[in-house]
Amino acid sequence: MSVTLLPAVEQLALLKANKLSPLELVEEHIARIERLNPLLNALVDFDPERARQQARVARTGALAGLPITIKASIATAGYRCEIGSELHRGQVPREDAVSVSRLRDAGAIILGTTNCPELLMAYETDNNLYGRTNNPWDLERTAGGSSGGEAAAIAAGLSAGGLGSDSGGSVREPAHFSGICALKPTSGRIPSHGHLPPCTGPFATLGAIGPMARTVGDVSLLFRVAAGADACDPSGVPVGFTNVTMEDIKQLPIGWLEDDGIAPVSPETRQAVRDAAIALEKRGFRVKPFRPSALEAARKLWHIFFVQCGAMFYAPLIAGRRAELSPTFLNFLEIAEAEKPLTADSLLWAWSESDSVRRELLTEMSQFPLLLTPVCSIPAFRHGERNWKVEGKDLTYLDAMRFTQWFNLLASPAAVVPVGRSNDGLPIGVQIAGRPYEDERVLAVAAAIEDEFGYRAPPLA
C-alpha cells in the first residue's frame, strides 16, 4: 500500500521514527496529486514547490510534517480561496483562519486548497470556475458537497486529512459518498473565524468547520488540534476536552433509526445502519430502535435558515451578476425562490420556534443521548442528478439529504464512518450524533463502529 493511503497517525509515526522525512512524504503526495488530480479535480490551488519549501523547514508539534489540504472556503494565507465562484475569482487571503493557523502551528504542511460548489450551497461540487469534482469510486458520480474536493482528495490519498465546513451536511455527505470519516463538531468548538462567507446570524448555529480524514483516529487528532476557545469569537465556547472510555460510553443508550418515516431509503443504506447497530451490540453497547418525534420540525426550520436566509445573505453579492452564476448555484436559487418570501414576523417566529424545537429534541435525546442514523437516502449520485426512485417512491434532492440537516439545527456533533457498500460497489456511511458539546462521545462510538468496518481504498487509488 502507498504510504499516502496510510492513516495520518501512522504517517506521523513514520516521521517521528525518522523512517521517512517530511520532504519524502510530501514528494509521495505530490506524485499522487500529479497522477490523480487531473481525473478527480479535487485540488484547485496546488504548487508542488510551495509544499516542498514547507517540508524543508524543521517542524514541531502534533502534526509535524503531515501533508494536509483545506477546503477553499476556509481562509488559507497565500492560497486561492474563491468559494468556487467567478464572483470571487483570484481571492487570496492574507491571513489564515484560526483553525488553519492552529494546524500550521502544530506542524502541518499545506498542500493546497480544494474544490467546492459555488458559494457552498449544494451537495454536489461543481462550479464555473474549476468545474466538477469526481468521485474516486466512480468518476461519473459526485464526491458530494460542499466539501467534495476535500473528501475526494483524502479518499484517494492525495491528502492525509484536512478541514471542511458543514451547515447542512457538507462534511458528512461527502464523507459518506467518498468512503471516509468526518466530524461536524458542536458549533463553536472549532473557531469559525476565517470561514468564507462568515458564519454569522443563523449560520453561527448551523455552521461548523470540521475535520475530515480516512480514519476516526485521524479525525479525532485534527479535532483536538483545531478545537479550543477563541477569545475573539462571539460564537465560541470555552469547553475543554472530555476524556471518555468505551466502558463509559457502553453505559449510555444508543438509539438507532433506519429512516424518519417520511423519506425513502435504499435497502443497502438500511442494511448499513443495521450492521452498525449489530456490531455495537456485539461489543456490549446498549442499542435500541428509537426515532425522535421532533426531527421533521427541526428539518423544516433548517430549510428556512439555510435555504431562504442563505439566499437572502447572498442577494447583495449576486445582484446584477446572475449571468455569471453556475447552474449549481442557480439550482439553489430556484429552490429558494419557490418559497414564500420571509417577512420580519415569519423570520422572528422561526427564530423563536427553533429554540422550542431544539429543546424538544434535546429532551427526547435525554433518553438516548447518542443516535445512529443514515447519512443520506442513497449513495453517491451521478453528476447532475436531482431526483430518484427509491423503494418505489419519488425522492427529491434535499429530501435525500435530510438526515444530516437535523443536527445542524441542533448545533450538535455528528460524525460519519464508512460501513457498507451499494450494489454498484459505492461506499455507504452511517452517522453517529450526540447532544451539544459531547463530541468526544460521538467520536468514541464512531471508533467502535470503525473497528468492524472502516476505510477501504477506492479502485482509483
N, C-alpha and C positions, 0 to 999 in steps of 0.2 A: 504494500500500500504506500502511496506517496505520502511523504511527511506532511504535506499540506492538507491531507484528509484526517490526520490525527486530531483528537480533541485539543483544544487550546492549552489545557492544563498539561498535556503530555508534551506539546511543543515547548512549553515553558520549562518543563523538567529537563528536556534535552539541552536547552540553552544553559540552564543553571549548572548542569553537569559537564558543560563545555564539550558535549558531543556534537554540537552544532553551533556555529557562530551566528549572530544576528544577521550578518550580511549573507551567509549561506542560506539561511531560512528565507530571507527576503528574495534572494535570487530564485529559489524554488517557487515562490508565489508569483514573481514576475513572469517566469516561464509559463506558468499555468494561465495567468491572465492573458498573455500574448497569444496563447493557443486557443483558449476557450471563450474569452470575452467577445471576439467577433461573432460567435454563434449566439451568445446569451444576451449581449448588450446590457450588462449589469452595471459596470463602472462607466461613468460619464466623464470623470476627470481623473486621469491616471498618467503619471510621469514617472517612469522607472528610475530615472536618475535622482529625483527627489527622494524616493524610497531608499535608494542606496545611500544617499547622503545621511539620512536619519540613522541608518543601520551602522554607519561607520563611527558614530558618536557613542561613547560609553554610556550605558543606560543602567539605571537602578529602579527598583520598585517592583510591585506585584505583577506588572505586565512587561517587564524589561525585555525588549526585543521582539514582542509579539506583533505580527503584521495584522492590522485591522482595517475596516472600512467604515464609512459614516454615510448615512442617508443624506442626500443633497437638499435636505430641508433643515439641517442642523448645522449652525454656523461652524465652519472649519477654516481657520485662517489660512489664506493662500490658495484655497481650492474653490472651484466653482460650486456655488450652492444656489442654483437658479429655480428650484422648486418645479422643474420640468416645464417652465413656461417661457414663451417668447417675450412676455412682458417683463421678465427678469433676466433676459439674456446678458451674459457677461458679469453677473453679480458675484463678486468675490469678497467675502467678509474679511475684515482686518483683524478681528478677534475671534477666538474660539468661544463656542457655547460653554457654559460652566461644565457640563457633562463631558465634553470633548477635552477641555483643559485638564480635567481630572484623569482621564485616560492617558493623555500625554505625560502628565506629571508622574504617572505610575510606570512610565517607560514604554508605552505602546508606540508602534510605528504606523503612521497613517499612510496607507497605500493609495487612497483616493476616495472620492465620493460616488454614491450610487444612485441609479435612476429611480424616478418616482413619477406617478401620474401628475398631470398639470394641476398645480395648486392643491394637490393631495386628496382631491375629492372623488376618488374612485377605488374600486377593489381590483382594478387592472392597471398595470404600469405601462402607460403609453402616452406619448406627447408629441407635439410637432417639433420640439427642439432636438430630441435624440431618438425618437421612435420607441418601439415597444421592447420590453424585456421578455425574453423567452424562458420557459421553464426547463431546467436541466433534465427533467424526466421525459419531456416531450416538447420539442421546440415549437410545435403548433399550438401549445397551450400557454396560458399566462402563469407567471410566478406569483400573481396576486398583487395587491396594492393596499396601502400606498407605499409600503416598504418592500416592494417587489424586487428592485435591483439588489438590495441588501440580502434578501433571502436567497436569490439565485446565486449570488457571489459566494455566500457561505456554504450553501448546499453542494456546490461544485468544487469547493476547495480553493477558490480564488482569494479567500479571506479567512482568517481564523475565527472571526466574530466581529461584532460591531454594534452600532446603535441605529435603531429605527424610531418611529414615533407612532402613536396609536390614539385616535379619537373615536374609533368605531370598529376596531379590529385590525388596524393597519400594521401591527407586527404579528398578530396571531393568524390572520388569514394567509399571508404569505408563508409563514412557517408551516402551516397545515398543507398548503399547496406544494411546497418545496421539500418537505420531509425533514425539517429542522426543529429546533426548540426556540421559544421566545417567552418573554415575560412582559406583560403590561403591568407595571407596578402601580401601587396606590398613587393616585395623583399627588404630586408634591414631594414624593420620596426621592426622586431624581430631579434636581432643579430644571425647570423648563426654560430658564433664561437663555436666549440664543437660538431658540427654535424659530423657524421661519414658516408661516407667519407666527407672531407671538401667541402663546397660549393664554389668552385673556378672555374676560367675560365667561360665557358658558364653557368655553374650551379650557379654562383653568380647571374645571371639574372633569370634563370629558377626556381631556388630552393627557398624555404622558409620554416622555421619552423612555424607550425600553430596550434592554439588551437582547441580542439575537446571536445564536451560536448553534453548533451541531449537538451539543450535549447540555443537560441541565447543570452539570458542574461548571461548565464554561459560562453559562448564563448567570449562575449564582456569583461567580467571580467578578464578572463585569458589573453586575448589580452592586456588589459591595464596594467596588472602586468608584463607581459613578454616583452612588446614593449619598445622602447626607444633607443636613440643613445648609441652606444658603441664606445668610442674614439679610440679603437684599431682595430675596424672592418673596413677593407678597402672598404667593400660594404655597410656599414651602412649609414643611412640617418638621419640628425638632424631634424626630423619632429615631432612636438608636436601633441597632441591630439586636434581634432576639435570637438566642441560641435555642434551637429546638432539637429534640431527638425523635427517632422513629417511635420509641415507646410512648413519648408524649402524644405524638400525632395519632397513634393507634387507639388512644382513649377518646378521640373526637369522632362523632358520627359523620360519615360522608354520604351525602345524598347524590343519587345519580339519576339522570333522565336521558332518554334517547331522543326526545323531541319535546316541543312545547305544546303539543295538542292542536297546533294550527298549521304550521308549515310542514310539508312532507320532507322525508329524509331518506337518502339512498340506503338500501339494505346493508351495504358494506360499512356505511357510517354507523348504523345501528350496531353492527357487529363489533366495530372497533370500541365503542363505548362499553358494550357488554364484556368484551375481552379485558378491557382495562379494569372494570369493576370486579370481574372474577379474579384477576391477578392480585388486586389489592386484598380481596377477601382471603385468598390463599396465604397471604403474608400476614394475616392477623388484623387487618383493618376492619373497622365497623362500617359496612357499606350497605345501604338500603335505598330502594327506589324512593324518590321524592321530587316533586315539582312545585316550586313556589308559585302561588297564585298571582303575585304582583309582576310577573315577568313581562306580560304584554303591555301593562301600563307603563313600565319602565321603557320598553322599546318605543312606544308612541311618543313619549316625551323626548327620548333621544332623537327621534326623527325631527321633531320641532327644532331642537337646538343645533343639531349637526347639519341638517339639510336646509331648513328655512333660515336660521340665523347665519349659517355658513354662507349662503348666497348673499345675505344682506351685508356681511362683512366684506365680501369681495366686490360688491356693487361699485364702489368708487374706483377701484383699480381697473375694472374692465369697462367702465363707461366709455363709449365711443370706440372701443377696440375689439368688439365682438368678432370681427373678421379674422383676428389674429389667434383666436382660441382654438384649441384642439377639439376633435369630435368627442373625446373622452370627457372633457370639461363641459362641453355643450350638452352632453347627455345628462350630466349632473344638473345643469341649469334647467333643462327640460323637466326633470323630476321636481325641482324646487318650485318652478313657475306654475306647475299644475296644481299646487296647493293654494288654498285661500290665503291671501296676504295676512301677515300678522299685524295686529293692532297693539297699541300700548296695553289695552286691557287683556288681550289674549296672551301676550308675552308675560305680563305680570302674573296671570293665572298659572301659566305653565311653570314659571319660576317657583311659585309657591307650591304648586302641586308636586313638583319634583322632590321637594323635601318630604312631603307626605308619603309619596311612593317609596322613596328611599327608606324612610322609617319603617314602612310596612314590610319591605323586602328584608331589611336588617332584622326585624322582629322574627320573620319566618326563618331566617338563617341562624337565629339563636338555637334552633333545634338541630340544624345541620350547618355548622359553620364553614364546611367545605363542600363544594359542588363539583360533580363530574358530569360534563356535558359534551355534545358535539361542538366542533368549531364552526362548521358550515354544513349545509344540507348535502353538499356534493363535493367531490374532489376538484382539482384544478380544471377550469373550463377552457374551451378553445377561444382564441383571441376574438373579441368582438361579440361573443355570445351574451345574451341578456335574458333569455327565457329557456326553461327546460320542462320536460315532462318527468316527474318523479313520483313513484308509487301511484301512477295513473292520474296524477293531479298536475295542473299547471303551476309552475314555480317561477316567480319573478326575481329579478336581480337582487334587490335589497332584502327581500324576504329570505333568500338563501343564506344571507349573512347575519341574520337576526341574533344568533346565539352569542355573538361577541358583544353586540350593542348594549345588552342589559348591563354589563359590568362597567361600561363607560359612564352610563347614567349614575351608577352607584359609586363611581370613582374607586372601585376596589381592585385588588390584584387578581390577575388571571394569567395562567401560563399554558403553553401548548407543548405537547410532546408527541412525536410520531408513534403510531401504534400499528395501523393496518395498511392494507393495500386494496385498491379497487380492482374490478375485473380487468381493467386496462393496465394494471400494474402501477397505478399512481398512488402516492403516499396519502394516508389519511391520519390526521392527528386527533387527539382529544384535548379538551380544555379542562383545567382544574382552576376553580375560582374560590376566593375566600372573602372574608369581611375586610373592610379597610384596615390597613396597617398590619395585616397578618401575612405579608408577602413570604416570610420565611416558612410558614406552614404550607403555603401553596407550593413553594419550591421543593419542600420535603416530600410531598405526595407525588409531585411530578417526577422526582428522582426515583421513587419506589416503582412507579409505572415504567420508567425508562429501563430499570433493571431487567424487565421482562421483554421489552421491545426496543425502542430507540432508533437512532440514526443508522441509515444504510446509504452508501454512496449511490447516487443516481447513475444510470448507464453512461451518460456523457462523461462522468468523472472517472 
